[in-house]
Amino acid sequence: MTTGLVLDDSGFEILVAGERIEPRRPLTAEDATLLGDLGSRYAQAVQAGADDDVLTGLGRALYGWLDGEQGQLTDLLRRASTPLTFEVQGPRTPSDRQWTVLRAPFELLARPDGGFLAADTLLRFGVVRRLGAPGVRPALDAYRLGLGFMAAAPRGQHELDFEAEEAAILRAVGEARLDLMVEDTGDPAQLAHRLADLGGLPVLHLSCHGLNTWRPRPDRPGVPALMLEDELGDVRPTTATELVGLLTTMPRLVFVSACLTATAADATGQLPPGPGRRGESDTPAAGTELVAHSLATALVSAGVPAVLGWDGSVGDRSATVFAETLYGRLGDRADLAVAVADARRALLESTKPLLRADWHLARLWLGPTGGGPLVAGTRRRSLVSPVRGTKKFLDRKQHVPVARADMFVGRRPELQQSLRALRSGDRAGVLLHGQGRLGKSSLAARIVDRFPDRAVGVVFGDYGALAVLDAVADAVRANPQARDLIARRLPEVRARPEALETVLIDLLTGPCAQTGEGQSPLLLIIDDLEQILHPDPAGPHRVVAESAPVLAAVLRAFDPAETDSRLVLTSRFLFTLGGLESRLAPVQLRPLSEVAQGKLHWRQQALVPPDRQAERATLARRAIRVSRGNPGLQDLVVLRLVYSGQVPPERSEAAVAGMEEYLRQGDLPPDADVRAFLENLALDELLAQAGPPHVALLRAVTLFDLPVPVPVVDTLAAEVGGSTDRLRGLGLLDTFPDRYDPQRQAVAVNALAAGRLTPLADEERTKLAALAVEPLFTAWGGPTPSPRQDLALDLQLTRLALTAGTSPAVVVACGTGAVVELHGGHADNAFRLGKEAIALLDRHRAAIPTYLLRKVAGAAAISGDGDTAAELFDRALRQTQGNNQPESHPLEQARVIAEQATFLINRGELDRAEQLLRHAQRLFSEAGSEQEAAVCHGKIALLLYRRGHFDEALHIRRNIELPVYQRLGEARETAICYSSIADILQERGNYDEALHIRRNIELPVYQRLGEARETAMCHGDIAEILYRRGHFDEALHIRRNIELPVYQRLGEARETAICQGNIADILQTLGDYDEALHIRRDIELPVYQRLGDARMTAVTHGKIADILHQRGDYDGARKLHLKRLEIHEHQGDIDAIASARWGLAQIDLARQNYRSAEEHLAESFRILCHLQRPDGTAVVGLRFGQLLAASGKQEEARQVFETSLLAAKKISATGLYKRISEALTILSPKSDPR
């Protein structure tokens, strides 16, 4: 019986156990407005990472609406049984008003005088939403929990930690109580085939990225979609309609664990998810009319009984913890709604802020037949454990480590490649090869897990005929026909080992040919094949003579045309066996990517106490770097040495330092465990086996920073000798998908082996670069009209061209992309490369793209070379002017003008900057570039702000610029515009509103977008408010430990100097004049002078003057203040003029030159009042009023004090307010009017 809220055409009623709690209520327009507002506030709170106070306030407001005048919700809570599942039920096709109710965040419901209902462990409150009246649920079967799991990681997207999610499900339910089918392709079509073959499963879990407004075409409305994979591993956006159309047997529950899967397509204001969150960045198209459904509700409407999704951008780890609790409870036969509530509570009760932040995002939607328990029995669909591969290897290879399921990471591409080969029917099996301890055996174990219908045998250590037959006999012991056949033929093989082939053929084409009654195909693993391989200086390794006939017999017997049985071989090396090796598909394991190394590190950290993690964090980072992507080495150095409580820190430090030296061509490390590991890898022996020509080729390939296509390496091989095939066979060259064409192979030197090679000399690099640059340029697409999508390719090509000193066409095509790519890191690196690129083009008299000039000029300005920046901007502008110029398009000209104007603003040339901006704005408007025109308006507003015209600046920001960004869905630009609005509010003393914008609107956007620079600047703005409010320690912490390191890492010379200046402000306030003066003179000032930034130079002179004044050097202070005043008056910077006047007044007062002081104070006070600057008005007004009072100007003093008192009150400056009040009371009283 329903407990909750039921909607119909005339309103709604609140029920408890099916009985109405009077009265029945209409759903009014006011209700819809209130709930819509709550929904909008909820979305903003989620994006802002709001604390419990905000969310509780929303929950109480929603409680108040439900409670109504009659206390209906209170009555419901009193009467309802526990666990309490609150159902919000609507019709199959809700109206707009009904949607506002269904979408309201009932998960947040909170008592008027208490906390969240969801936090009540006795109540166990949960929320479900249902479309349609409840119907009769189909009867449950007698089986245990059955779950289909598919993760998708399309090429080029941020990789989720799907391995952790799969492992968490296994851990929670237990392998003995779960039927788990994992589909590794990420392809919905393949998933549908697997589910159909199994006759369906009650639960389908999809782990991927999601979008609520994916557009199939730019002119089509946005619709919800999952970012799944196609057969090539590229992204395949899949809508609810497509997914349901592929599923022939409908699951009882689909959990779409991706961002925004429960967020409607017409929801506004959603932030793009950032790294570590399950979504892809996208924005709605302007002017599109969006449908109301979310992916979850669309699936329910299409017939899925229950769908679980996320109403927002969920964190990867939050999703994993939620899934672990959910499936643990479902496996225990819990009601679905109760299991979801328990999983939600697991996040809510977490002590980790990042997990707890997502506790309320999960949404459970039901159709008429959805809900209730999903499990009723214990019968197994399959008698095979989901992790039997790992168990099998642990049984047979007890002395060789095989990664547990929760430690297996980073092998999705190799696993997908292996599964495709094994299922295709084209090959007898696969050969997993690569460097030692990369995880070949662990991958083989995972492959076994993916073939529950195969009988599995493992051959290891003994590779003779009888050992092979013993392994097969062990695998097929449950197959009577196969068991009897082996028993009959065993004496024959014992007498004649060569008989193994005919025995295997009879077995594989008979009882092990295919799945049938009591029969199953064989999956035979032959592990560590390198034990029977012998190096051949002339080619690939060869099988030793005594083992060659046995292995040949096995390869011939496994014929994919006659049997479904398959082989999986693992070996460090490729081998040759008379052509029979071609029956195996080679799959080379490469080092773990940085993402995969991070996943493995996270799992390792989970085994270590937090205090030890923090203590050894720096050493752990070094240890990960020296592991070079080898998971076995990372396990040893990071987990068993650095993080071990039994290993002294001195030994760990020595082990890591020894590895670092080893990778600089040094001796083996002294640590016994590390030395033994490296001796087992035998890198130096492999290099010796390769021979001088191949080592020469290996050294040549170190020229590249990225994997490059094999034909490019072959070009170098023609010059230095060697072959890629031999180096790949030895595991010295690793294979990757080419970043330009993923269907083509690319190679790179193994990262550990590279550390044993003598680095290339400069002359070698020049010669090799000249050979490689043109072939690589051609392989990666040649000239393109715009930078490549993967800018790392442009950077690689540009570096090669610069190293060679040739190929201007390559620099023309790729130089700009290279500068942009480097600009994301240290700006000085981008500037240096850009200068070299321009110099090369000038030497070759080649036309320089205007875009390149602009980007290098910008990098020059940021890194501190203002003169070069000015020269490059001028050159770019000249290049766009005149009809005969090739790049004279008005838009390009406008962009140059706008960027040059921004540069001039920072140099303080405001009049010239304004002229340029108005010109650029007109050009953008005429060309129809609305966003770029809005940016120009924003820059004009900045000029007005600098000049003190706050009202006009605020009008532009709010009414001209901001609406454009909001209409276009530009989250970043919207946040930056809000930041500028906050600047004005802050200057006017509206600190609370400014702080709200900084923390709740700006910061979440920058953090989600991964905008490090903007995030740091926002933190700095917050620190400025704290400083003005007297919270000096907190402000200093933000400046030094959060903001400054970002600018230093990015090479932002000007921002670094400004931040140092802000630190000096705090130190100066705290009385540390020596350190403040050192920062001003030796750190700040040189940067501004080098940049030609007259305004900031003048401001810094004023700060130095303040310190000189404090020290009694009035002449020096006055000289600097007069110097800065002249500059500010020239620029029309009235805010700075007021500051300079205040400084001069201070000196005059100290010298008792009261007339001059009064003039300066009067002008400063007038300006600050005009600017509506309450902080300055209060400070200057107090001193000005005191001087007027001392001069006998009582009424003038009173007016000044009264104005200053209001200003001090506005900014909550209590100490200043008290002093002004006291000064006001000691004035002679006003004379009464006659």
Secondary structure by P-SEA (a helix, b strand, c coil): ccccbbbcccbbbbbcccccccbbbbbcaaaaaaaaaaaaaaaaaaaacccaaaaaaaaaaaaaaaacccaaaaaaaacccccbbbbbcccccccaaaaaaaaccccccccccccccccccccbbbbbbbccccccccccccccbbbbbbbbbcccccccaaaaaaaaaaaacccccccccccccccaaaaaaaaaaaccccbbbbbbbbbccccccccccbbbbbbccccccccccccaaaaaaaccccccbbbcccccccccccccccccccccccbbbbbcccccccccccaaaaaaaacccbbbbbcccccaaaaaaaaaaaaaaaaacccaaaaaaaaaaaaaaccccccccccccbbbbbccccccccccccccccccccaaaaaaaaaacccbbbbcccccccaaaaaaaaaaaaacccccbbbbcccccccaaaaaaaaaaaccccbbbbbcccccaaaaaaaaaaaacccaaaaaaaaaaaaaaaacccaaaaaaaaaaacccccccccbbbbbcccccccccbbbbcccccccccccaaaaaaaaaaccccccccbbbbbccbbbbcccccccbbbbbbccccaaaaaaaaaaaaaaccaaaaaaaaaaaaaaaaaacccaaaaaaccccccccccccaaaaaaaaaaaaaaaacccccccaaaaaaaaaaaaaaaaaaacaaaaaaaaaaccccccccaaaaaaaaaaccccaaaaaaacccccccccccccbbbbbccaaaaaacccccaaaaaaaaaacaaaaaaaaccccccccccaaaaaaaaaaaaaacccaaaaaacaaaaaaaaccccaaaaaaaaaaaaaaaaaacccccaaaaaaaaaaaaaacaaaaaaaaaaaaaaaacccccccccaaaaaaaaaaaaaaaaaacccaaaaaaaaaaaaaaaaacaaaaaaaaaaaaaaaaaaacaaaaaaaaaccccaaaaaaaccaaaaaaaaaaaaaaaaaacaaaaaaaaaccccaaaaaaacaaaaaaaaaaaaaaaaaaacaaaaaaaaaccccaaaaaaacaaaaaaaaaaaaaaaaaaacaaaaaaaaaccccaaaaaaacaaaaaaaaaaaaaaaaaaacaaaaaaaaaaaaaaaaaaacaaaaaaaaaaaaaaaaaaacaaaaaaaaaaaaaaaaaaaccaaaaaaaaaaaaaaaaaacaaaaaaaaaaaaaaaaaaacaaaaaaaaaaaaaacccccccc
